[in-house]
Amino acid sequence: MSDLITITIDGKEIPAQRGEMLTKAARRAGIEIPVFCGHPKLDPIGACRMCLVEQETPRGRALITACTTPVSEGMVIHYGSEKAVDARQGTLEMILINHPLDCPICDKGGECPLQDHTLAHGPGKSHFWEEKHHKAKNYPLSDLILLDQERCILCWRCIRYLGEWEDKPQLGLFHRGGETVIDKFPDGELDAYTSGSIIDLCPVGALTNRPARFSYRPWELRKTPSICTHCGQGCNLRIDSRDDIVRRHVARENVAVNDEWICDKGRFADDISVSPARLQQPLARIAGQLQPVSWAEALQRVVSGLKGVAERHGPAAIGAIGSAKASNEANYLLGKFMRGVIGSNNLDHREGAALLADPRGLPSLEAARHADLILLMGCDPSEEMPVLATLLKRAAIRQAAAVVIVHPRRIELARYPGHCFQPAPGEEPALFDALTRATLAGRGEPIPAWLAGAAEDAQITAAANALAAAQRPFILYGSDYAWGFGARAIVASLTNWVTAAGHGDRLGFLHAQANSQGAGDMGMLPDFLPGRRPLADAKARGDLEALWQTELPSQPGLTYGGMLASARGRIKALYLLGANPAGEKPADAAALKALDFLVVQELFLTETAQLADVVLPAASYVEGDGTFTNSERRVQRAPQAVKPVGNAAPDWLILTHLARAYAPERAAAWSTTSVAALFAEITQAAPLYAGMTWENLGAGGRQWPWQALSLQRSVQPYKPAALPADPAYPLRLVVGNQLWDDGVVLAASPALAQQGIKAARLHPTDAAALGLHSGDAITLRSRSGSVRTTVHVDDAIKPGTVFLPYSLAGAPAGALFDEYAPRSAVGVG
């Protein structure tokens, strides 16, 4: 049976897809049936009655709701009949009975469907003259969202979004008739990580962005299609600005990436361009103090400082650290400057060479929608990539996908049917070995001798069988398992399990940072060139030498950790772009102080910038053009939305001027004058990006193929790494990202300061043994250092461990790192 059918609307035959909703079929034919409750991303409900039309039935014409009616062959609809028009007018009149006439001050004014539908379909007058019924104004649903109950038309969109996508039914209808209101449930909170999506969905001005409220008129905004740079998903959004000030972020649809949603961090953390803490002019250390200088003097000081080190100690004494938060263009030019101008391969970024990540990231974000099994190992999408988490929740509910979790914490997604394993740090390889053994046994394959002792139980066997039987599994591992002591054994053992199940090519890596994938693609690694080509590849070096018009060093450089560890010896100068080692690990401050010369290119005067000899003020991503590559290798544009603050400049422009000043004779290789031209150069330097242009990236970006890099995976033995016990430090440290932290982005947005729980977390058993309660002040100590913070008692934590999130103010997790980091032994004082 063909899916294409014919229906008739107002005497006109139109084609339609069998089973689609009447509103959708009509819209395709150019007939816009008005709706309030209906939305293409939500299940139909027919609550508002705005879409009433007449349908011919065997018993005559009948009014129906078009948004809930699937089309069928031969259906005859009357949209413009007198009865249908009168019904829609009546609906609008009923809605407007108690709706306040405050359009001039409403944030929705000018982009309000209620205004538009009233103009197009309204009666033009009202039969009511009585006093309007009044309800709560400026009613806080959370610190971020205000509800005007008088404006609410009870369309249910907010309720349905939280239930259908977030799986957190945190809003409901209360009272009856004209008294009905939307509200939180008693003792409940609106704390879903994408709760701000209900603002975009609201068809009137009932739900508003609390931090942005009354700061703009929609028709006065300059609207710039862009992306979010808070995590590795690269969600599409729109930056709305006025007077060169960002006023708000709203979601922008890209079904392949984020559907139509953004997380609350991406929505509300938009004050970075107006933060008074931003660096606005270059600084140089004069008489021991950082003092303002001109750009010309700052660049000359950088040139003199770096040249002096190169002359005294050679180019290999200079290193550079890029950033997974900076654009492709910034990382590319930093690498080009270091390799082509300085002559050093000492290049890396924080999540760089030490991270045992798949160089391809993850196969596809969209695959999460269709998964029949979800396997997450050492990653927590709810905290690290919240919009991906909503897609996974929907797959768990709508596709009945089993969820298998391997993580030291019982993360949010563990609440769905499946299996949750909570190995303590150091126990992961044994668990994965048991899963591999059970998988091989279940498939009737021989079991290697080195797996013979792996212990199995019923849950392990069930999880192994579930993965082996899956047809469309979505499989990720994350940075929690991919770096530091024991990471090689963990990654090798989890890879063995996935490979044994027959899904080796579906194993992907979840990057927590916005441009971790792109930084690696740009060659921000000590032993890889742009395009992920090995430094040892003579042809790759030759191609780059021809493009850059210079000779390149062939000796691999030092890693991020290697450069910092060598700052008292081999490394004499460092150029840091968007990196803050001293803030992440205070012990590194001493190493940075030992350098002969330190340059920091930054947005803020970070702990590391305070130690610099020269500080160069960089523009934020909203203040300059750039591209970013998300975790699925999708290259996306981030066009300039507002002017840079003060005398700050885009990273790429700073590096271009620096290179010309350092080596005037090579100026021809540094002649690009726009990001579009620079990106064209990148596509020559990085074959993975061949065929891309700034223009053809378009609104949705372009991916380089998963198959472009081939990884051969097989079940292989590996070298185990044992964590020694230390009675003086009886707990094992677990670190990780959480959405609401105290990082520089949130610090720049005061309205977000109180979001989330910012504390170390202990299991109730451990807390009771230590006599601790939530909110108590504690000192966490290791053999390397200590931090002072508060404690939160949480039964999702593995007994015998303590979870310390990254980027907590005054409590940097790096202060506790020793040679077993991040799985260091710690105690609680």
URBELMO-V559652 format. One record per residue. N is the residue number from 1. SS is DSSP state (H for helix, E for strand, L for the rest). Layout:
n | ss
N | SS
N | SS
This chain:
n | ss
1 | L
2 | L
3 | L
4 | E
5 | E
6 | E
7 | E
8 | E
9 | E
10 | L
11 | L
12 | E
13 | E
14 | E
15 | E
16 | E
17 | E
18 | L
19 | L
20 | L
21 | E
22 | H
23 | H
24 | H
25 | H
26 | H
27 | H
28 | H
29 | L
30 | L
31 | L
32 | L
33 | L
34 | L
35 | L
36 | L
37 | L
38 | L
39 | L
40 | L
41 | L
42 | L
43 | L
44 | L
45 | L
46 | L
47 | L
48 | L
49 | L
50 | L
51 | L
52 | E
53 | E
54 | E
55 | E
56 | E
57 | E
58 | L
59 | L
60 | E
61 | E
62 | E
63 | E
64 | E
65 | E
66 | H
67 | H
68 | H
69 | L
70 | E
71 | L
72 | L
73 | L
74 | L
75 | L
76 | E
77 | E
78 | E
79 | L
80 | L
81 | L
82 | H
83 | H
84 | H
85 | H
86 | H
87 | H
88 | H
89 | H
90 | H
91 | H
92 | H
93 | H
94 | H
95 | H
96 | H
97 | L
98 | L
99 | L
100 | L
101 | L
102 | L
103 | H
104 | H
105 | H
106 | L
107 | L
108 | L
109 | L
110 | L
111 | L
112 | L
113 | H
114 | H
115 | H
116 | H
117 | H
118 | H
119 | H
120 | H
121 | H
122 | L
123 | L
124 | L
125 | L
126 | L
127 | L
128 | L
129 | L
130 | L
131 | L
132 | L
133 | L
134 | L
135 | L
136 | L
137 | L
138 | L
139 | E
140 | E
141 | L
142 | L
143 | L
144 | L
145 | E
146 | E
147 | E
148 | L
149 | L
150 | L
151 | L
152 | L
153 | L
154 | L
155 | L
156 | L
157 | H
158 | H
159 | H
160 | H
161 | H
162 | H
163 | H
164 | H
165 | L
166 | L
167 | L
168 | L
169 | L
170 | L
171 | E
172 | E
173 | E
174 | E
175 | L
176 | L
177 | H
178 | H
179 | H
180 | L
181 | E
182 | E
183 | E
184 | E
185 | L
186 | L
187 | L
188 | L
189 | L
190 | L
191 | L
192 | L
193 | L
194 | L
195 | L
196 | L
197 | H
198 | H
199 | H
200 | H
201 | H
202 | L
203 | L
204 | L
205 | L
206 | L
207 | E
208 | E
209 | E
210 | L
211 | L
212 | L
213 | L
214 | L
215 | L
216 | L
217 | L
218 | H
219 | H
220 | H
221 | L
222 | E
223 | E
224 | E
225 | E
226 | E
227 | E
228 | L
229 | L
230 | L
231 | L
232 | L
233 | L
234 | L
235 | L
236 | E
237 | E
238 | E
239 | E
240 | E
241 | E
242 | E
243 | L
244 | L
245 | E
246 | E
247 | E
248 | E
249 | E
250 | E
251 | E
252 | L
253 | L
254 | E
255 | L
256 | L
257 | L
258 | L
259 | E
260 | L
261 | L
262 | L
263 | L
264 | H
265 | H
266 | H
267 | H
268 | H
269 | L
270 | L
271 | L
272 | L
273 | L
274 | L
275 | L
276 | L
277 | L
278 | E
279 | L
280 | L
281 | L
282 | L
283 | E
284 | E
285 | E
286 | E
287 | L
288 | L
289 | E
290 | E
291 | E
292 | E
293 | L
294 | L
295 | H
296 | H
297 | H
298 | H
299 | H
300 | H
301 | H
302 | H
303 | H
304 | H
305 | H
306 | H
307 | H
308 | H
309 | H
310 | H
311 | H
312 | H
313 | H
314 | L
315 | H
316 | H
317 | H
318 | E
319 | E
320 | E
321 | E
322 | L
323 | L
324 | L
325 | L
326 | L
327 | L
328 | H
329 | H
330 | H
331 | H
332 | H
333 | H
334 | H
335 | H
336 | H
337 | H
338 | H
339 | H
340 | H
341 | H
342 | H
343 | L
344 | L
345 | L
346 | L
347 | E
348 | E
349 | L
350 | L
351 | L
352 | L
353 | L
354 | L
355 | L
356 | L
357 | L
358 | L
359 | L
360 | L
361 | L
362 | L
363 | L
364 | L
365 | L
366 | H
367 | H
368 | H
369 | H
370 | H
371 | L
372 | L
373 | E
374 | E
375 | E
376 | E
377 | E
378 | L
379 | L
380 | L
381 | H
382 | H
383 | H
384 | H
385 | L
386 | H
387 | H
388 | H
389 | H
390 | H
391 | H
392 | H
393 | H
394 | H
395 | H
396 | H
397 | H
398 | H
399 | L
400 | L
401 | L
402 | E
403 | E
404 | E
405 | E
406 | E
407 | L
408 | L
409 | E
410 | L
411 | L
412 | H
413 | H
414 | H
415 | H
416 | L
417 | L
418 | E
419 | E
420 | E
421 | E
422 | L
423 | L
424 | L
425 | L
426 | L
427 | L
428 | H
429 | H
430 | H
431 | H
432 | H
433 | H
434 | H
435 | H
436 | H
437 | H
438 | H
439 | H
440 | H
441 | H
442 | H
443 | L
444 | L
445 | L
446 | L
447 | L
448 | L
449 | H
450 | H
451 | H
452 | L
453 | L
454 | L
455 | L
456 | L
457 | L
458 | H
459 | H
460 | H
461 | H
462 | H
463 | H
464 | H
465 | H
466 | H
467 | H
468 | H
469 | H
470 | L
471 | L
472 | L
473 | E
474 | E
475 | E
476 | E
477 | E
478 | E
479 | H
480 | H
481 | H
482 | L
483 | L
484 | L
485 | L
486 | L
487 | H
488 | H
489 | H
490 | H
491 | H
492 | H
493 | H
494 | H
495 | H
496 | H
497 | H
498 | H
499 | H
500 | H
501 | L
502 | L
503 | L
504 | H
505 | H
506 | H
507 | E
508 | E
509 | E
510 | E
511 | L
512 | L
513 | L
514 | L
515 | L
516 | H
517 | H
518 | H
519 | H
520 | H
521 | H
522 | L
523 | L
524 | L
525 | E
526 | L
527 | L
528 | E
529 | E
530 | L
531 | L
532 | L
533 | E
534 | E
535 | L
536 | L
537 | L
538 | H
539 | H
540 | H
541 | H
542 | H
543 | H
544 | H
545 | H
546 | H
547 | H
548 | H
549 | L
550 | L
551 | L
552 | L
553 | L
554 | L
555 | L
556 | L
557 | L
558 | L
559 | L
560 | H
561 | H
562 | H
563 | H
564 | H
565 | H
566 | L
567 | L
568 | L
569 | L
570 | L
571 | L
572 | L
573 | E
574 | E
575 | E
576 | E
577 | E
578 | L
579 | L
580 | L
581 | H
582 | H
583 | H
584 | H
585 | L
586 | L
587 | L
588 | H
589 | H
590 | H
591 | H
592 | H
593 | H
594 | L
595 | L
596 | L
597 | E
598 | E
599 | E
600 | E
601 | E
602 | E
603 | L
604 | E
605 | L
606 | L
607 | L
608 | L
609 | H
610 | H
611 | H
612 | L
613 | L
614 | E
615 | E
616 | E
617 | E
618 | E
619 | L
620 | L
621 | H
622 | H
623 | H
624 | L
625 | L
626 | E
627 | E
628 | E
629 | E
630 | L
631 | L
632 | L
633 | L
634 | E
635 | E
636 | E
637 | E
638 | E
639 | L
640 | L
641 | L
642 | L
643 | L
644 | L
645 | L
646 | L
647 | L
648 | L
649 | E
650 | L
651 | H
652 | H
653 | H
654 | H
655 | H
656 | H
657 | H
658 | H
659 | H
660 | H
661 | H
662 | H
663 | L
664 | H
665 | H
666 | H
667 | H
668 | H
669 | H
670 | H
671 | L
672 | L
673 | L
674 | L
675 | H
676 | H
677 | H
678 | H
679 | H
680 | H
681 | H
682 | H
683 | H
684 | H
685 | H
686 | L
687 | H
688 | H
689 | H
690 | L
691 | L
692 | L
693 | L
694 | L
695 | L
696 | L
697 | L
698 | L
699 | L
700 | L
701 | L
702 | E
703 | E
704 | L
705 | L
706 | H
707 | H
708 | H
709 | L
710 | L
711 | L
712 | L
713 | L
714 | L
715 | L
716 | L
717 | L
718 | L
719 | L
720 | L
721 | L
722 | L
723 | L
724 | L
725 | L
726 | L
727 | L
728 | L
729 | L
730 | L
731 | E
732 | E
733 | E
734 | E
735 | E
736 | E
737 | L
738 | L
739 | L
740 | L
741 | L
742 | L
743 | L
744 | H
745 | H
746 | H
747 | H
748 | L
749 | L
750 | H
751 | H
752 | H
753 | L
754 | L
755 | L
756 | L
757 | L
758 | L
759 | L
760 | E
761 | E
762 | E
763 | L
764 | H
765 | H
766 | H
767 | H
768 | H
769 | H
770 | H
771 | L
772 | L
773 | L
774 | L
775 | L
776 | L
777 | E
778 | E
779 | E
780 | E
781 | E
782 | L
783 | L
784 | L
785 | L
786 | E
787 | E
788 | E
789 | E
790 | E
791 | E
792 | E
793 | E
794 | L
795 | L
796 | L
797 | E
798 | L
799 | L
800 | L
801 | E
802 | E
803 | E
804 | E
805 | E
806 | L
807 | L
808 | L
809 | L
810 | L
811 | L
812 | L
813 | H
814 | H
815 | H
816 | H
817 | L
818 | L
819 | L
820 | L
821 | L
822 | L
823 | L
824 | L
825 | E
826 | E
827 | E
828 | E
829 | L
